[in-house]
Amino acid sequence: MSGRRVRAAARYRHRGPLAAAVAGALLSGVLLGAAPATADPNGTEWAGTWGTAPAPAAPDGVSRAGFADRTVRMVAHTSIGGDEVRLRLSHAHGTAPLVLGRVTVGLAEAPGSAAAVPGSLRQVTFGGAPGTTVAAGAQTVSDPLPYPVPAGADLLVSVYLPAPTGPVTWHWLAQQTNHVSEPGDHTGDAGTGAFTGAETSWFFLTGVDVRGAGIRGTVVALGDSQTDGGGSTPDGNGRWTDAFARRLAATPATRGIGVLNKGLGGNRVLRDGAETDRPQRGTSALGRLDRDVLDQSGVCAVVLYEGINDLQLAPYAGAEEVLAGLRTLAARLHERGTPVVVGTLTPFKDSPLWTAEAETERMAVNAALRTAPEFDAVADFDAAVRDPADPQRVRAAYDSGDHIHLTDAGYRAVADAVPTAPLTSCDPATSAPSPDGRTP
């Protein structure tokens, strides 16, 4: 990797020596078999075009109650296109086997709508069968389906759940309207009549992979609610990862690189959501790195943007603890040859959880990240969105109203601050998870 500098809101530099002192701190997930791969201009390797992070059910509500004899129709906004598609469905936090009935994929007629473009719905299979059963704690990957997937499009993924699911594996902060049907299998319905319920969460669906010519790999964004898009326009694809995908697609040097959003509202680097009254905050970044990043298809770089919740949520962590966690994540990624861009933590003064102590720790984290040799590049998100007149606050035009999450314009500023120099030679670190494309 070149040692040249990229000057903007980021610094690009050589990777420093990996810190052996933090190597034992990583909490491992379940690893999938993977073989080294190289860039593939003929499009024989898979890459992620859309993704989200699975989490346990909340203590109450739809995620706790689950579904029975219902079809859930969900929107997945693609970052890159392809000629084939396959789906990832997770039962990571399930308590009993999950029965998946018929599953279809189609194109949405309009943003936020359950209506499919006429003639676009196609059935997805699993080992040649129209459905499958997923063991508690496992995931499944569908068979490859020849299907023209456009970049920047809303795919409709419809899943029929014929039997009681129990508490669901879900992603609670979707910023996206998804749809729940009246009883029955409505996966083949192009119209909206049966879809009378709406939820702003994704259920079981965690990824969409594509394959085709010109695909160069995938960047994974690992983070919290700011990566999740808290404060952005619902159904507007205003997350910073959406803006970053559009930026990559607009530039020939980075075109063909997908973006997976593995942000999770309330997530922390060091502690699990299950340690609080909100288990839906999910497994810590350390604990979910393998599942949510390393086991994804075609990963060629990672943007690591997390740590503010460790500072502002009890039990509180200090700057050194957060930095040790971030360095551990970088070390684990570097073992796989994956470059890491780390983001500084943005201001949050006047938000309900702000304290002077947390602000001191945030500034210490940022000062260390700006010169840390363990990362391949730094995206100075703090500098990109802070108020020049009061750097402890978010710039007014970027403040969604809660003084920590951003507007669409704020997230565009974040996307613009990510350096692309580490991505211009994207070379997927891993091929498909396993020969048959499934998790054991």
Order of alpha helices (4+ residues) and beta strands (2+ residues): beta-beta-alpha-beta-beta-beta-beta-beta-beta-beta-beta-beta-beta-beta-beta-beta-beta-beta-alpha-alpha-beta-alpha-beta-alpha-alpha-beta-alpha-beta-alpha-beta-beta-alpha
